[in-house]
Amino acid sequence: MKSLLRVILGCITLIVALNFGSAEAAKWPDVCQGKPPHYLVGYKQTSDQIEVFQQLYQVYRASWADSGTRGYRAANFGEKTEMVFYSHKVILYLPAYRRMGNTVYFHTASGVTPLTNEEFECVKADLYEYIKTSIDADYEDHKAITTGGIESFAKRNGKTPDEVRALLAKSVPEYGTNYADILKIPQLEPIDFINGVKYMYFAPMRTCNAAVYLKTIVAFTPCLRRADFVMGHNETMKHELIHANAKLQGYPIGWYVNVELLAALLPFLEHPASPDTFFYHTYLMTPWEALKVFGCFDIEKVRNEIFRYRVPFDGAAMNEEVLRAYLPEINRAAQWLRESGLAVLAEYYSDPHVWATINNISYDDDMFYKVIMSKLYEPTCLGGHAKTTLFILKHTDESKDVARRAWEQVGKEKVTSDQHRAKMIADFKRLAETLGFTHKMLMQAARFYGVKPQDLDRLDPELLRQAIADYINREGVFQHLKEVR
């Protein structure tokens, strides 16, 4: 065991940070003739983190026009293109782009941008490159996790890593699978991050975000493409493709673990750190707590020093001088979270069944992260490792009482089945809206499945899965839908 204080202040060098990072710098496809696609014009990649931060604000502001458009209401119409990644075919729909003759028009709420055929080809080529580099970067990130998971499993079970690899490859004929699938230690290839995806949508969704539905549909916004470009690495697309990878986040285990945290530990902590993500992305809330406990780095305290009035962006709200002074420490802290994240993920994927069970027992979907971090590091939050240890030993009885009362709270259910159902229904409605379904169309579909309008918010999960499967496969009430351009 070693204290985070020593790690965070001395052990992580810039070379290590660069080795862990996987920035996807701008490289325009040949068809773009050295120029960026229209939605990236005016934005640039830079090594100045504060300039990146300020530029992200401009991205979000400019993208409000995208988010306000109604183009997503007919998400299967407009232009589309077929893309092949590692022999797997994906249909990319671009509903905001509509062709008339030799011109393709990009529609937003603020106006229409005409594109030549060559400019539209650049759009498709850029999006292909964006998705492809995200797949490859995810694969590179996770190779070390597979190796670490195998080594951890081998150590616990008295085997060598080679013996474990041989076991994982061994088939189980009576179940039509192999031990890798049963034990859930991921044996990954690049194609695993895309081979479940049938459709992708490059479309406004009233947000600067992306989403994965049933590991089959990936939707992402023009705003997201701009943000990932400005940051210099495909942060959010990599995050979504981890969700789409059934070997990493397959069900039913995925129901008992915070899959958002699992998919954030590497993509959201690239080098150099994005201050926007590092300070504000709520998927990192549990790592923020770990950073405070094991490294004396208080995210909230630093954030309040940097941003006046608790406003994250622009103008007088940000104290640029303070932020610039903090950047070296911020980068070390973010890099440590990424380094420790690799260790956490390796341990988690060495036996996901155990960690899912621990989460379920404690009613805490992040418990796997907290326990593994506690195994790896010792607390330093009271002025360093030595002072913290001395305090704990001096107040042993009080510490035990705190631990007892904390566990009493941990063991109480926090999320009810009704809340899980409500989240599922909300996700379903967001998917329906993205795919262009009006409320009237949803009511018609509900009647087909024997669901009354007043019962729409209490759908049976199995019935909902069947309805979405019917839509994807063009069966049932959706069999009349025709393939569109």
Secondary structure, DSSP 8 states (H G I E B T S, - for coil): -EEHHHIIIII--HHHHHHH---------GGGTT---GGGTT----S-HHHHHHHHHHHHHHTHHHHH-SGGGGTTSSEEEEEEETTEEEEEEETTEEEETTEEEEEETTEEEEEEHHHHHHHHHHHHHHHHHHHHHHHHHHHHHHHHHHHHHHHHTT--HHHHHHHHH-EEGGGTEEHHHHHT-----GGGGTTT--EEEE---SSS-EEEETTTEEEE-HHHHHHHHHHTS-HHHHHHHHHH-HHHH-TTGGGGS-HHHHTTTTGGG-SS--HHHHHH-GGGHHHHHHHHHHH---HHHHHHHHBGGG--SSGGGB-HHHHHHHHHHHHHHHHHHHHHHHHHHHHHHH-HHHHHHHHHHHT-TTHHHHHHHHHHEE--TTTSHHHHHHHHHHTHHHHHHHHHHHHHHHTS--S-HHHHHHHHHHHHHHHHHHTT--HHHHHHHHHHTT--GGGGGG--HHHHHHHHHHHHHT-GGGTT-----
